[in-house]
Amino acid sequence: MEINWDVFIIISVVVLSARLGSAGDIVHIDNVAPKRPGCSNNFVLVKVPTWIEGLEDNEYVGVGARFGPTLESKEKHANHTKLALADPPDCCSKPRNKLTGEVILVHRGNCSFTVKANVAEEAGASAILIINNQTELFKMVCESDADVNIKIPAVMLPQDAGSRLEKYITNNTMVSVALYSPKRPAVDIAEVFLWLMAVGTILSASYWSAWTAREVAIEQEKLLKDASEEFLQVGAAGSSGFVDINTTSAILFVVIASCFLVMLYKLMSFWFVEVLVVLFCIGGVEGLQTCLGALLACFRWFQRYAESFIKVPFFGAVSHLTLAVCPFCITFAVVWAVYRRISFAWIGQDILGIALIITVLQIVRVPNLKVGTVLLGCAILYDIFWVFVSKWWFHESVMIVVARGDKSGEDGIPMLLKIPRMFDPWGGYSVIGFGDIILPGLVVAFSLRYDWMTKKSLRGGYFVWAMTAYGLGLLVTYVALNLMDGHGQPALLYIVPFTLGTLITLGKKRGDLKTLWTRGEPERPCPHVQLQPLEQKE
């Protein structure tokens, strides 16, 4: 029995899909930590570039405090200031060394953050850097009775960064720093390219799916006209090579995907991400060889090799063209997996991802609008629950934690398309999960198949409207993403109402909704059944 690798790939891709997001949050709006006048700042990330003996060195990232003034947003306005080590190191009492506007480096502990900041300000420091006692950063809040009339900025550094700077100063090396917190641009060009990638992928996959469906329909019509009844029965028992989703599988998607997501959340680690990388590479090889094989088969020189097959153990009949391109695809995926941490590895990830998405949309089909509505309805509930509602049970967004690859040492899971943010001072990537393309793409591809089967014009059909609705929904998602300061957004929350709402409204207006909802294709009269004229009685 031949293994259905396509179904295996589909399950892996859809279940592991992440949500739309940007590079990460630089502003954390915390409504739990106490606020009062003089202690109401948002927790913002702070860049701390350093200079050693006047030469530029490493740049560290810290977090600002609830209290104190806000920092400069532009590097050119941030002053290069000498860094001094506190004596005593905890800065809980007046420093023994005289300060004349230096930034003071202190250890965490023995007294509150506000006490340290007040002591440093009274001693003449221009800012205070607090070394945390662990590698993670910590929110610096105010006590209920603390003096919060603090005029110098306070920033916490992770333990490794602070220890490095402390070592330089202990060795009588001159260290200077600058403190600033740049703002992200409202729109980054990466989001434009990501939008084009998502829309272009669905557009390409839809036309391929519709063209294949039309070829199958033409072949079936020829069989109905020319073949014998025995041959028709044999042909009907064969496989079309498609996987049609039904209502039950659409509902089960939520249950299976949720179970798998929780497993990812609980087991997220370095080795588990390595397993995901292997799965992604298997799917990427399948997708890349399918797309390359179909593309090369369009050329006359390769058609003969695409139409000749050889039986391969375990895989069944495989074309000579597929065997020829398979080594290249495997090599491409392996090279990406080995070098995926280099700066431009995102290009290989996107190529493998797009090929995989197109292949899935070519193989998997939504037979009618009813199944598409159930699938997207369940998907939007899944999205909302695991992005927003899961915070109540797990105290953090499960979907976003899994998408970022927290606790794994990796820059997110591989099942997403990503582009580096080109004009963002904080760097990072804009990303979109496979599910945000595949799930709505199934409905969009269905609309084009329906248009071609019913021989509708481009303007009189449904595909242009569905494609436009998807693009607008994705655009609204990016607007919401930027309004929420880069917090990850469930893209389907915006895409599904646009896409489904457009198709249902347009279908009802044109009188096609019943056919779209139930059959999903026009009725075809059987050419063997011909009307017999009634004999007229004499």
Disulfide bonds with the S-S distance in Angstrom:
Cys39-Cys142 1.91
Cys92-Cys111 2.04
